[in-house]
Amino acid sequence: AGYTKVILRPLMVVAGDHANNDMAGSDEDSWLSQFNAAGCFDSVDTQIAGLGEIADVQQLYVDHTKAAINSLNG
């Protein structure tokens, strides 16, 4: 009697692209790999896509980079 299905989600992830690698990547130390290796679950799914793929997040990076460059050019 316990959880048999796991869904990994980026609830409080700041670095979205790292979330994809660290949580849902194929490396043996990723969360996905470790849950699967445990062999205790009927299914382990992910709903993780790097936040860097979201247009609004990309725009934040563009705006921040532009402001940083402008501050150097005075």
N, C-alpha and C positions, 0 to 999 in steps of 0.2 A: 504494500500500500504506500504509494509515493508518486512522485512525478515521473511520467513516462515519456513526455514530449518536451523538448527544449526549443525555444525560439530566441535566438540572440538578436538583440536590438540595440542601437546606439542611443541609449537614453541620455547620458550626460557626457557625450564624447565631444571634446573640443577639436582634436585633430582627426577629422573624419577619415582621411586616407589611411592613417595609422590604425583606425578601428577596423577597416577592412582587412588589413594585414594581420594585426594582432588578434582579432576576434574571429574572423572568418577565413583567414588565409589557409594555405595548405601546409605551412610549416608545422612540424610536430608539436611545437609549443603554443600554437594558436588555441584559443578557447574551443573552436569547432573541433579541431583534431583531438584535444584532450577529452571533450565530452564523448566523442565517438569512440576513442580508445577505452574509455571506462566500460563500455559495453552494457550500460545499465538503462539505456533509453531506447524506446521504440523508434523515435525520430529526433534528429537534431537539425533544425532549419535556421536560416539566417535571413534577416531583413535589413542587412547592412549594405549600404553603398556609401562610398566616400563622400563626405559632405562637400568636398571640393568639386563634385560633379553637379552641384546645385547652383543654378544661375545666380541667385541672390548672394550666395556665399562667394562665388567667383567675383561678383561686383564689389563686395567688401574688400577683397584682396586687391583688386585693381585700384579702388579709391584710396586705400591705405598706401599702396606703393606710389601712386601719383602724388599724394600729399608728402610722403617722405622725400621723393625726388625734388619736389618744389621747394621744400624747406632747405635743401642743400644748395639750390640755385638762388636762394634769397630773393 
